[in-house]
Amino acid sequence: MPKLIRLYIVNVLIGYGIAAAFVAMLLWFNVANLWHLVTHSSSGLLAVFVLWFANGIVFAGVQFAIAVMRLKDDDDDHQGGRRDPIRVDLTQMVPVRSEAKARDGQPRNGPTRR
């Protein structure tokens, strides 16, 4: 199996494990009276599954993103870029004319006051 696929599968499983712990804590601490809603409803197990699955998608994505960003790339020679100063000749400035059109499509000659 390629290393990237293995990395993805491992981190998705870790993300879904974190989501399971998160949903268990939501139920254990009875956040928003969730335990009562789940235990006294006919579709309570479906609600817990959907909550776990949706949070699993989020946590797995974040877990994989963190893992990818932590990958090292050792081909950098640590020399940095060139630090030559940018030379700008301010004596050779060129004026640029900008024309704005009024709402009726006619060119304006300058600022108008109403």
Secondary structure, DSSP 8 states (H G I E B T S, - for coil): --HHHHHHHHHHHHHHHHHHHHHHHHHHTTGGGHHHHHHTSTTHHHHHHHHHHHHHHHHHHHHHHHHHHT---TT--S-----------GGG--------B-TTS-B--S----
